[in-house]
């Protein structure tokens, strides 16, 4: 199956489309404490967590403050994915992690083809905004 057909399968079927060929093509494994996204980078990749968890952190002086812990089914990197903005957080694997990694080009096909993914992205963004507002309320 060619890449475009695989992307369309993911777009319309989401989790049900995750057969071995899709996982082989887009899947990545990360080790404990490995960085997926680095604060300050301009990187247009989005990750979909299949197994494991990540810490979303911000650098505070010499240390990192954990803002959130995200797990299976979560999208990571969507906050700056579409507008090429600088990454606002560092995302670090918490233990072994398996995620699908999409580039701007192939994810744009999924996003534009599927209402399911549009909804998933909007839900993910609204959860992040709510979490950020709650964190800001604590200061």
Buried (B, 14 or more C-beta within 10 A) or exposed (E): EEEEEBBBBBBBBBEEBBEEEBEEBBBBEBEEEBBBBEBEEEBBBBBBBBEBBBBBBBEEEEEBEEBBEBEEEBBBBBBBBBEEEEBBBBBBBBEEBBBBBBEBEBBBBBBEBBEBBBEBBEEBBEBBEEBBEEEEEEE
